[in-house]
Amino acid sequence: MKTLLSFIKKEFYHILRDPLSLLIMFLFPIILMTILSYAVSTEVRNIPYVVMDMSKSQESRELIEKLNGNAYFRLKSNVNTVQEVEAAFQKGVCSMAIVIPAGFGSEPVHSGASDIQVMVDATDPNQASMMVNYFQAELMDYRQAKRRTAGTEAVVVTEVKMLYNPQLLSAFNIVPGLQGVVLLLICAMMTSIAVVREKELGTMEILLVSPLKPQVIIFAKVIPYLVVSIVDVALILVLSNVVLGVPVNGSIALLMTFSLIYIFTALSMGMLISTVAGTQQTAMVVVGVGLMLPTLLLSGLIFPIDSMPGILRVLSNFVPARWFVEALRGVMIKGLGFDAVWKPFFILLGMCIFFMAAGIKKFKNRL
């Protein structure tokens, strides 16, 4: 019994002396539970929408006020033309547009019927269906309120138009997001053990005494994974289009440009982790916890970012996959050009330069 207690005591000493073990055991569950509790939700909140109100009546204002009075909808702007509605969808300003006809103020009472057109961004089929259901529920409450006040049933016919994905195929939403996860898995995870493996195998000394500069060593380790990742991008695009039926409506050159920048960003992050990690196991844990988990939860792949709490929406801005997935969906599904996705482009480019410079600088410090 005394021997058993001695071994137990020894193991406790090992755990307490290892900061990584302490972080995994205590900090990781707290972070995981916090993120999952807020990010994992089947509800869709803060739906950004625009209104094209051709009626300008008291009834239309009441309907818009009713939508703004709950947590599910968030009015972005009022538009006057169909072209402005299309521009709002292309720029990512809104996920839903409501077109109220000119006779909305009088037709429900006098003729008994009125039409409202609802256009929804259906690149995420589940989210699109929920947005329509939420709107229908609010419209039903509006009709009941009008019946109580006017004494007449206001029959409002809703015409729903699903944009970009009329068949509501889930592949349209999943495939672009999976590209971000797969590329991160290949690039960051593989390069994160590149320098650490050299140290564990004892070959780092050869690199240290070689005439090669740190920049050359970094690029020499990155380029093979870069070539493999480019081939993977081409294979993924062919598989997505031929097998899964996901269209490539935008420019192939623009898609490859975004993919190349994202690949460089992921490779740079993996190389930075490799220079600071002590063992391959540590590097893999850091990639799994620090990169994979935020990519899955905060990139918009599984859960809509607009429905998350404010702090998580802010944190999602620092996740490269969030901008890559957003740009990929815009170019592949919506057929957008560079003028509509310039923001994700420059954010990804800035992240790429930052992580590349940080990895080279950290490698210098270890020489």
C-alpha positions as CSV (number, residue, x, y, z in Angstrom):
1,M,0.0,0.0,0.0
2,K,2.9,2.3,0.8
3,T,4.5,1.6,-2.6
4,L,1.2,2.4,-4.3
5,L,0.8,5.7,-2.5
6,S,4.4,6.6,-3.4
7,F,3.7,6.0,-7.1
8,I,0.5,8.0,-6.9
9,K,2.4,10.8,-5.3
10,K,5.1,10.6,-8.0
11,E,2.5,10.9,-10.8
12,F,0.9,13.9,-9.1
13,Y,4.3,15.5,-9.1
14,H,4.8,14.8,-12.8
15,I,1.4,16.3,-13.6
16,L,2.0,19.4,-11.5
17,R,5.4,20.0,-13.0
18,D,4.0,19.8,-16.6
19,P,2.2,23.1,-17.6
20,L,0.8,21.5,-20.7
21,S,-0.9,18.8,-18.8
22,L,-2.4,21.3,-16.4
23,L,-3.7,23.4,-19.2
24,I,-5.3,20.3,-20.9
25,M,-6.9,19.1,-17.8
26,F,-8.2,22.3,-16.3
27,L,-8.3,25.1,-19.0
28,F,-9.4,23.0,-22.0
29,P,-12.6,21.7,-20.4
30,I,-13.6,25.3,-19.4
31,I,-12.9,26.7,-22.8
32,L,-14.6,23.8,-24.6
33,M,-17.7,24.0,-22.5
34,T,-18.0,27.7,-22.8
35,I,-17.6,27.8,-26.5
36,L,-19.9,24.8,-27.1
37,S,-22.6,26.1,-24.8
38,Y,-22.8,29.4,-26.7
39,A,-21.8,28.4,-30.2
40,V,-23.7,25.2,-30.5
41,S,-27.3,26.2,-31.1
42,T,-30.1,25.2,-33.5
43,E,-31.6,28.7,-33.3
44,V,-30.9,31.4,-35.9
45,R,-30.7,34.8,-34.4
46,N,-29.9,38.3,-35.6
47,I,-30.9,37.5,-39.2
48,P,-29.7,40.5,-41.3
49,Y,-32.4,41.6,-43.7
50,V,-33.3,44.5,-46.0
51,V,-36.8,45.8,-46.8
52,M,-38.1,47.1,-50.1
53,D,-41.3,48.8,-49.0
54,M,-43.2,50.0,-52.0
55,S,-46.4,50.5,-49.9
56,K,-45.1,53.1,-47.3
57,S,-48.3,52.5,-45.4
58,Q,-49.1,52.2,-41.7
59,E,-49.6,48.4,-42.1
60,S,-46.2,47.9,-43.7
61,R,-44.5,49.9,-40.9
62,E,-46.3,47.9,-38.3
63,L,-45.0,44.6,-39.9
64,I,-41.4,45.9,-40.1
65,E,-41.6,47.1,-36.4
66,K,-42.9,43.7,-35.4
67,L,-39.9,41.9,-37.1
68,N,-37.5,44.3,-35.4
69,G,-39.1,43.7,-32.0
70,N,-37.6,40.2,-31.6
71,A,-34.2,38.7,-31.4
72,Y,-34.4,36.8,-34.7
73,F,-34.3,39.7,-37.2
74,R,-32.1,42.7,-37.6
75,L,-32.9,45.3,-40.1
76,K,-29.8,46.4,-42.1
77,S,-31.3,49.0,-44.5
78,N,-34.3,50.0,-46.6
79,V,-33.8,49.7,-50.3
80,N,-35.8,51.1,-53.2
81,T,-34.9,48.9,-56.3
82,V,-34.4,45.3,-57.1
83,Q,-30.8,46.1,-58.1
84,E,-30.1,47.3,-54.5
85,V,-31.6,44.0,-53.2
86,E,-29.3,42.0,-55.4
87,A,-26.3,44.1,-54.4
88,A,-27.1,43.6,-50.7
89,F,-27.0,39.8,-51.2
90,Q,-23.8,39.9,-53.2
91,K,-22.0,42.0,-50.6
92,G,-23.2,39.9,-47.8
93,V,-25.1,42.7,-46.2
94,C,-28.3,40.6,-45.7
95,S,-29.4,37.0,-45.6
96,M,-33.1,37.8,-46.3
97,A,-35.0,40.5,-48.3
98,I,-38.6,41.4,-47.9
99,V,-40.5,43.0,-50.8
100,I,-43.8,44.7,-49.7
101,P,-46.1,45.6,-52.7
102,A,-47.5,49.0,-53.3
103,G,-51.1,48.0,-52.3
104,F,-50.2,46.3,-49.0
105,G,-51.8,49.0,-46.9
106,S,-55.3,48.6,-48.4
107,E,-55.6,45.2,-50.0
108,P,-55.7,43.0,-46.8
109,V,-58.7,44.8,-45.6
110,H,-60.7,45.5,-48.7
111,S,-59.9,42.7,-51.1
112,G,-58.9,40.2,-48.4
113,A,-55.5,39.3,-49.8
114,S,-52.0,40.7,-50.4
115,D,-48.7,39.3,-51.5
116,I,-45.3,39.6,-49.9
117,Q,-42.1,38.3,-51.6
118,V,-39.4,36.9,-49.3
119,M,-36.0,36.3,-50.8
120,V,-33.6,34.1,-48.8
121,D,-29.9,33.3,-49.2
122,A,-30.2,29.5,-49.4
123,T,-26.4,28.6,-49.5
124,D,-27.1,27.2,-46.0
125,P,-30.4,25.3,-46.5
126,N,-31.1,24.7,-42.8
127,Q,-30.7,28.3,-42.0
128,A,-32.8,29.4,-44.9
129,S,-35.7,27.1,-43.9
130,M,-35.6,28.4,-40.3
131,M,-35.5,32.0,-41.5
132,V,-38.7,31.4,-43.6
133,N,-40.4,29.7,-40.7
134,Y,-39.5,32.6,-38.3
135,F,-40.9,35.1,-40.8
136,Q,-44.1,33.0,-41.3
137,A,-44.6,32.9,-37.5
138,E,-44.2,36.7,-37.2
139,L,-46.6,37.2,-40.2
140,M,-49.2,35.0,-38.5
141,D,-49.0,37.1,-35.3
142,Y,-49.4,40.2,-37.4
143,R,-52.5,38.8,-39.1
144,Q,-54.0,37.9,-35.8
145,A,-53.3,41.4,-34.4
146,K,-55.0,43.0,-37.4
147,R,-58.0,40.7,-37.0
148,R,-58.4,41.8,-33.4
149,T,-58.1,45.5,-34.2
150,A,-59.8,45.7,-37.7
151,G,-62.2,42.8,-37.2
152,T,-61.2,41.4,-40.6
153,E,-58.9,38.6,-41.4
154,A,-55.8,39.9,-43.2
155,V,-54.9,37.2,-45.7
156,V,-51.2,37.7,-46.7
157,V,-49.8,35.4,-49.3
158,T,-46.1,34.9,-49.0
159,E,-44.0,34.1,-52.1
160,V,-40.7,32.6,-51.0
161,K,-37.7,32.6,-53.4
162,M,-34.6,30.6,-52.4
163,L,-31.6,32.2,-54.0
164,Y,-28.4,30.4,-55.1
165,N,-29.6,27.0,-53.9
166,P,-33.3,26.5,-54.8
167,Q,-33.1,22.7,-54.3
168,L,-31.8,23.3,-50.7
169,L,-28.9,20.9,-51.1
170,S,-26.8,20.7,-48.0
171,A,-23.6,20.1,-50.1
172,F,-23.8,23.8,-51.2
173,N,-23.1,24.8,-47.6
174,I,-20.9,22.0,-46.3
175,V,-18.4,21.6,-49.2
176,P,-16.8,25.1,-49.0
177,G,-16.5,24.8,-45.3
178,L,-15.0,21.3,-45.4
179,Q,-12.3,22.7,-47.8
180,G,-11.2,25.0,-45.1
181,V,-11.1,22.2,-42.5
182,V,-9.3,19.8,-44.8
183,L,-6.7,22.3,-45.9
184,L,-6.0,23.3,-42.3
185,L,-5.7,19.7,-41.3
186,I,-3.1,19.0,-44.0
187,C,-1.2,22.2,-43.8
188,A,-1.1,23.2,-40.2
189,M,-0.9,19.7,-38.6
190,M,1.8,18.4,-40.9
191,T,4.0,21.5,-40.7
192,S,3.5,21.9,-37.0
193,I,5.7,18.8,-36.4
194,A,8.3,19.7,-39.1
195,V,10.9,21.5,-36.8
196,V,10.0,19.5,-33.8
197,R,10.7,16.2,-35.6
198,E,14.2,17.5,-36.5
199,K,14.9,18.2,-32.9
200,E,13.6,14.8,-31.7
201,L,15.6,12.9,-34.4
202,G,18.7,14.9,-33.6
203,T,19.1,16.3,-37.1
204,M,18.5,19.9,-36.0
205,E,22.2,20.3,-35.2
206,I,23.0,19.7,-38.9
207,L,20.6,22.4,-39.9
208,L,22.0,24.8,-37.3
209,V,25.6,24.5,-38.6
210,S,24.6,24.6,-42.3
211,P,25.1,27.8,-44.3
212,L,21.4,28.0,-45.0
213,K,19.6,31.0,-43.7
214,P,16.5,30.6,-41.5
215,Q,14.2,31.9,-44.3
216,V,15.6,29.2,-46.7
217,I,15.0,26.5,-44.1
218,I,11.5,27.6,-43.5
219,F,10.5,27.8,-47.1
220,A,12.3,24.5,-47.8
221,K,10.0,22.8,-45.3
222,V,6.9,24.7,-46.4
223,I,7.1,24.2,-50.2
224,P,6.5,20.4,-50.3
225,Y,3.3,20.8,-48.3
226,L,2.3,23.7,-50.5
227,V,2.6,21.6,-53.6
228,V,0.5,18.8,-52.0
229,S,-2.1,21.2,-50.8
230,I,-2.5,22.8,-54.3
231,V,-3.1,19.3,-55.7
232,D,-5.6,18.7,-52.9
233,V,-7.5,21.9,-53.8
234,A,-7.8,20.9,-57.4
235,L,-9.0,17.4,-56.4
236,I,-11.5,18.9,-54.0
237,L,-12.9,21.2,-56.6
238,V,-13.3,18.4,-59.1
239,L,-14.9,16.1,-56.6
240,S,-17.3,18.9,-55.4
241,N,-18.4,19.7,-58.9
242,V,-18.5,16.2,-60.6
243,V,-19.6,14.0,-57.7
244,L,-21.4,16.3,-55.2
245,G,-22.9,18.5,-57.8
246,V,-21.8,21.8,-56.2
247,P,-21.4,24.4,-59.0
248,V,-18.4,26.6,-59.5
249,N,-20.2,29.8,-60.7
250,G,-17.3,32.1,-60.1
251,S,-13.7,32.5,-61.4
252,I,-11.5,29.5,-61.0
253,A,-8.5,31.8,-60.9
254,L,-10.0,33.7,-58.0
255,L,-10.8,30.5,-56.2
256,M,-7.2,29.3,-56.5
257,T,-5.9,32.7,-55.4
258,F,-7.9,32.5,-52.2
259,S,-6.9,28.9,-51.7
260,L,-3.2,29.7,-52.1
261,I,-3.3,32.5,-49.6
262,Y,-5.2,30.3,-47.1
263,I,-2.7,27.5,-47.6
264,F,0.2,29.8,-47.0
265,T,-1.6,31.1,-43.8
266,A,-2.2,27.6,-42.5
267,L,1.4,26.5,-43.3
268,S,2.7,29.6,-41.5
269,M,0.6,28.9,-38.4
270,G,1.8,25.3,-38.4
271,M,5.4,26.4,-38.8
272,L,5.1,28.9,-35.9
273,I,3.7,26.2,-33.7
274,S,6.5,23.9,-34.7
275,T,9.2,26.4,-33.6
276,V,7.7,26.9,-30.1
277,A,6.5,23.3,-29.3
278,G,8.9,21.1,-27.5
279,T,7.6,17.7,-28.8
280,Q,5.5,16.4,-31.7
281,Q,2.8,15.5,-29.3
282,T,2.7,19.0,-27.9
283,A,2.5,20.4,-31.4
284,M,-0.4,18.1,-32.3
285,V,-2.3,19.1,-29.2
286,V,-1.8,22.8,-29.9
287,V,-3.1,22.3,-33.5
288,G,-6.1,20.3,-32.3
289,V,-7.1,22.6,-29.5
290,G,-5.9,25.9,-30.8
291,L,-6.7,25.6,-34.5
292,M,-9.1,22.8,-35.3
293,L,-11.7,23.5,-32.6
294,P,-12.1,27.3,-33.4
295,T,-12.1,26.4,-37.1
296,L,-15.0,24.0,-36.7
297,L,-17.0,26.2,-34.3
298,L,-16.2,29.8,-35.3
299,S,-15.8,29.6,-39.1
300,G,-19.5,29.5,-39.9
301,L,-19.1,25.9,-41.2
302,I,-21.6,24.4,-38.7
303,F,-23.3,27.3,-36.9
304,P,-24.1,30.7,-38.3
305,I,-21.9,33.4,-36.9
306,D,-24.6,36.0,-36.7
307,S,-26.5,33.8,-34.2
308,M,-23.5,33.7,-31.8
309,P,-23.0,36.0,-28.8
310,G,-21.0,39.2,-29.4
311,I,-17.8,37.9,-27.9
312,L,-17.7,34.8,-30.1
313,R,-18.5,36.9,-33.2
314,V,-15.5,39.1,-32.3
315,L,-13.3,36.0,-31.8
316,S,-14.4,34.6,-35.2
317,N,-12.7,37.5,-36.9
318,F,-9.3,36.0,-35.9
319,V,-10.1,32.6,-37.4
320,P,-8.6,32.4,-40.9
321,A,-11.1,29.8,-42.0
322,R,-14.0,32.1,-41.3
323,W,-12.9,34.5,-44.1
324,F,-11.8,31.6,-46.4
325,V,-15.2,29.9,-46.1
326,E,-17.1,33.2,-46.6
327,A,-15.1,34.0,-49.7
328,L,-15.4,30.4,-51.1
329,R,-19.2,30.4,-50.7
330,G,-19.4,33.7,-52.4
331,V,-17.3,32.8,-55.4
332,M,-18.4,29.2,-55.8
333,I,-22.1,29.4,-55.1
334,K,-23.0,33.0,-55.8
335,G,-20.5,33.6,-58.6
336,L,-19.2,36.8,-57.0
337,G,-16.1,38.7,-58.3
338,F,-13.2,40.3,-56.5
339,D,-15.2,43.5,-55.9
340,A,-17.5,41.6,-53.6
341,V,-14.9,39.5,-51.7
342,W,-12.0,42.0,-51.4
343,K,-12.4,42.2,-47.6
344,P,-11.8,38.5,-46.9
345,F,-8.9,38.6,-49.4
346,F,-7.0,41.4,-47.7
347,I,-7.7,40.0,-44.2
348,L,-6.4,36.6,-45.2
349,L,-3.4,38.2,-46.9
350,G,-2.6,40.2,-43.7
351,M,-2.9,37.0,-41.6
352,C,-0.6,35.2,-44.0
353,I,2.1,37.9,-43.8
354,F,1.8,38.1,-40.0
355,F,2.2,34.4,-39.3
356,M,4.9,33.9,-41.9
357,A,6.9,36.8,-40.4
358,A,6.3,35.5,-36.9
359,G,7.4,32.0,-37.8
360,I,10.7,33.2,-39.4
361,K,11.4,35.5,-36.5
362,K,10.8,32.8,-33.9
363,F,13.0,30.4,-35.8
364,K,15.8,33.0,-35.8
365,N,15.5,33.3,-32.0
366,R,16.1,29.6,-31.6
367,L,19.3,29.5,-33.6
